[in-house]
Amino acid sequence: MEEFFKDIIPFSTVFMSIAALFFASFSSLFSVVNPFAAMPIYISLMEGHTDEEKIRTARKATTYMFFVLITFLLVGTYILSFFGISLPGIQIAGGLVIVRAGFSMLSPDNGGRKLTKKDQEAAKEKEDVSFSPLALPLLSGPGSIAVVIGFGSDAQGITDYLVNGAAVFMTALVAYGILRVAPAIVKYIGKTGMTVITRMMGFIALAIGVQFVINGISKFFGIG
């Protein structure tokens, strides 16, 4: 019996560690991706399209988003090495980008991450908006790319890459679900509800960005 518990305890510790890493990765990435902020633009660009076309566009956009983020998760550290950029440098730069996005989502005038009117008009003329502007830059923008590069730089082994990859996949899956039901959500919660959700996500993104900057400065000076 003692031997049995000796085997169980290390396994449970490893499982909890993996679960904690997954939750931390998913929550931080989802807050920066923030598919709620992309909903109004998605609805605007899909106006006049059939339900089938809307579903197909949402599926393609989140698929593109997944592959963009997975690519940077896997090769981000090599890109940093090629350009001679240190991990603290990308953390500070990425943190500043996320902070800016967070402030944007908190701004009552901006109302979240939005395209300019000129960009929206140009997007409406496209036959397929799934890659641009939905996947890039709305869902997988500079902030979320910086987050996954940070994941890859901090990864200690294949397990960390797999867990972070699962977090990216789950983020894309949830984003797809949100875009699928976007018209119903907007209709149900209204403009006020959207503003509240956007500001909540903006505050979380702002905190993540500040933490990124703190981590970058700490590593640069060898603190902690």
Buried (B, 14 or more C-beta within 10 A) or exposed (E): EEEEEEEEEEEEEEEEEBEEBBEBBBBBBBBBBBBBBBBBBBBEBBEEEEEEEBBBBBBBBBBBBBEBBBBBBBEBBEBBEEEEBBBBBBBBBBBBBBBBBBBBBBEEEBBBBBBEEEBBEBBEEEEEBBBBBBBBBBBBBBBBBBBBBBBBBBBEEEEBBEBBBBBBBBBBEBBBEBBBEBBEBBEEBEEEEBBEBBBBBBBBBBBBBBBBBBBBBEBBEEEE
